[in-house]
Amino acid sequence: MQIALVAFGSLSPGIRCMIIAAFWFSIGSAFTKLAGARLPFMEVVWVRAAFGLVFTLWLLHRAGIRSPGNRRGLLLARGLFGFSAMAMSFYGYMRLPLGEATVLFFLNPVFVAVLAAVFLGERLNRDSVLCVLAGLGGALLIAKPPFLFGHGQALDVLGTLAALGGAFMAGCTYILVRKLGATEQPLTQVLYLSGVAFCCSGVPAAATWIWPSSREWLLLLGIGLATQAAQVFMTKGYSLEPAGRASAATYFQIPLAAVWSGLIFGDLPDVWSMLGTLLIVAATMVLGHTRKKSRSEHAEPGFQKS
């Protein structure tokens, strides 16, 4: 335990923030799957957003931050993409085994790498392209589409598409977080996410509302606490680290999801899912390493400080 703490302390502040965020995201996803056994997913999204909105406003008040932000267009876009990622990932967690849903959502570093090359001017070299392809191959092994594996083995189609869509939307969100960088407070960015999610999920949540039981209220509270903490640490981590390296650090969430999936839900991955998980983890780790090396050799205008 002491060795682990020393190793953790030796990491950069941004990477430490991303690992802490991954832990809280794994807790939030487990609670989401438990709550989603009976409650509609948009109801879960709305309650999580409502909690996040109130808690973020309180934190902003305590910090003495009164400004609604300087780059409001980008902040609003960050909120919209973040809401889309949240809604899709919640739906995926409810329809898929927790471990597989987490791994598919974990493809977001692959999308970050491609999007960062297009919008932030980061270099996408041959090794990075191979990592992207390996990550997508890992997703195929986990999803097990019938045209490759035959019938009776594939994951739920809608859940799989939702998890992949959530990963792409999360990739877009992280690019916007990096674009905003140090110009906006992390709490201000989280405020826009919670506010947009609260407004966008309100009507569909009301249309399908089921009154939660006492246990479900506790789960919803846990989702709010865990994901709020994760959002704050994630936003801080992306403001301190380049997008590719920061996103690769979130692989810590995968073994945690596997633990919760086995202990809580009794879902054990098959051989293909384990192989796909290894491919995605390896791809994101190598991706982070190659992008770090690339930054030491080439100037990347997307990450220059103003």
N, C-alpha and C positions, 0 to 999 in steps of 0.2 A: 504493500500500500504506500509506504513512504517513497519507494523508488518511482512509483507511478506519479505521485505528487511532485517529486523533483523533476521528472521528465515533463510533466504538464507545465510546471513553472518555467522551464527553459524555452518554451515555445513563445513566439511573438504574441503581443497582446491581441492582434486581430485573429490569429488562429485559435487562441484560447477562447475568444468570444464565439467563434464558429462552432467549436466542440461543445461548449455549454449550450448553444442554441440547438445543436443536434440532439443533445440529451433531452431537452424540454420538448422539442418537436416529437420525439419518440413517445414520450409520456402522453402528449396531447393526442397523437394518432391512436394510441391504445384506448384512451378514454372515448375518442370519437367512435371507434368501432363498437364499443360497449353501448354507448348511448344510441347509436344508429340501429341497434337490433330492433327497436320499436319506433323511434322518433324519425320523422322525415328529415332528410339531410339539410334542406334549406332552413328548417327550424333550428337545427344545430348551428348552422352558419350564422343565423341572425342573433341567437343568444350569445355566441362567441363574440360577434361584432359589437353587440350592445355592451357586453362586459368590457371589451377592449376600449371602446369609446369612453366610457365613464372612467376607467382606470387611467387611461392616457391623459384625459383632461385633468384629472387629479394630480398626476405626476408633473404635467406642464405647469400647473398652478404652484406646486411646491418648488419647482425649479425657477419660478419667476419668468417663464417664457410666455410672452404675450403675442408675439408675431405669428400670423397665419402662414408664414413662409414667404420666401422671395421668388422662387421659381414655381409658381402655382400651377402652370400648365403641366410641367413634368411631375409635380407632386400628385396632381389629379390622375395623370396617366399611371403613375406608380400605384395609386389606390385601385384603379380599375383592373390593371393586370394582376395585382395582388389578390383582389376579390375573386377574380376568375380562377386563379391558381388555388385559392382556398376552397372554393365551392367544388371544383373538379376533384381535388385531392380528397376532400371529405367524402364525396360520392364513391370514389375508388376505394377508400378504406372500408366503407360499409359493405361493398359488394365483393371484395376480394380478400383472400387471406392477408393478414397484416404484413407479413414478411414480404410477400410478392408485391403488394401495393406500394410498400415503402421503396423497394428496389426499383420499380418502374418509375416512381416519382423521382428517384435519385438520378435518373437520366438528365435532370436539369443542368448538372455541370457540363454535359455534352452540348446541350443547347446554348449554354452560356458561352462556351468556347467558340461556337460558330457565330453567334450573335455579336460577341465582343470583337471578332475579326471584322465583321461587317460595319458595326456602328461605333466601335471604340478605337479602331485602327490597330488592334493587336494582331500579331503575326500568327497565322495558322499554317504551320509547316507540315512536312510529310508525317512526322511522328504524331502530331496532333490529329491529322486526318485519319491515321490508322487507329488512334484511340477512339475517335468518334465512331468509326465503323465497328470497332470491337464492342463499344457500348451498345450500339443498336443491335448487334448480333446477340448480346446478352439479353436484351429485351425480348427478342424473338424466342430464345430458349425458355424464358420465364412464361411468356404469354402462350406458347405452344399452339400457334394457329393450326387449324385442321388441315390446311393445304400442305403443311410440312409434317405434321405429326399424326394425322389421321383424326377420326372423330372420337369424342369422349375424353379428351385430355386437355382441351383448351380452357383457359380461364374465361370467366364471364366477359363477353364482348364489350358491353357498355362500361363495365367497371374498368376494363383494360384501356379503352379509349379515353375514359375520364382521367385515369392515372397518367397516361401519356400526355393528354392535353394539359393537365395540371403541371406536369414537368416543363412543358414548353412555356406556359404562362409564367411559371416561376422563373424560368431563365430570362424572360423578358423583364420581369420585375427586378431581378438582380442587376441586370444591365442598367436599368433606370436608377437603382440605388447607387450604383457605382458612378453613374453620370452626375447624380446630385452631389455625391462625394461629401466633402467637408463644408459645402455651402449651406446645407440644411441640417438642423438638429435631428438626430435619430428619432426622438420622440415626436417631432413634427411630422416626419415621414410615416410613422406608425399611426398617428392621428388621422392622416388622410386615408390610410388603408382601412381603419376601423370605421370611419365616417362613410366612405363609399360603400363598404360591405353592408353596413347597417341600412343604408337607404336602398340599395339594390336588392337585398334579400327580404325586405320587409313584407312586400305584397305576396310573393310566393310562400313565405313562411306562414302568413295569416291564412292563406287559402287552404293549407294542408295541416293546420295546427292540431297537435295532440297534446293535451295537458300532461306534463312530465310528472312522474312519481317522485317521492322523496329521494330515492336512490338516483334517479335520472337527473334531478336538480343538482345533486352532489357531483355527478359526472360532468354536467354542463359547467359547473363552477370550476372543476378541475381542468376542463378544456380551456376555459378562459384564462385561468392562471398560468397554465403551462405554455399555451401558445403566445400569450402576451409576453412572457419572459423570453420565449424563443425569438419573437419578432424583434424585441429590443436588442438582444445580444447579436442576432443576425445582422440587423441594420448597422450596428456599431462595427461588427467584424468587416462588413463590406466597405465601410468607410475608411478602414485602416489597411486593408489588403487589396491587391489587384484581383479582378473578378475571377479569373481562372484558378488561382491558387486558393482563394477563400472558398470557392464552391467545392473544390476537391476535398477540403477538410471536413465537409459534412458527411463523408463516408462512414464516420463513427456512428451515424444513426442506423446503419444497416444491421450490424450485429446486435444492437439494442433491440431493434424491431423483431429480429429472429428470436431473441430471448423472451420478449413479451408474447410473441405469437405462440411459442411453445408452452410457456407457463400458464398463460391466461386462457388461450383459445384452443390449445391442443393441436394447432396446425403445424405440421412438420413438412418442410419442403421436400420435393422429390429430387432425384439426381440432376435432372435437366435444370430445375430452378436453382440448385446449388451451383451448377456450372455457370449458369447465366449470371448469378450474383458475383461469382469470382471474376468473370469477364468485366462486369461493370465496375467493380471495385478496383481491379487492376487498371482499367482504362482511365478512370478518374484520377488515380494516384499518379500514374505515369504522365497523364495530361498536366497535372499540377507541376510535376518536376520539369517537364520539357518547356512549359510556359515560363517557369521561373528562370531557366537557363536562357531562354530567348530574350527575356527582359534584360539580362546582364550583358547581352551582346548587341542589342538593337534598342534604339529609343522608340518608345511607344507613345505617340501623342495623346492617346486617350487617357493616359494615366499621369500626364505631366501636371504638376501643381501650378496653380495660378498665383 
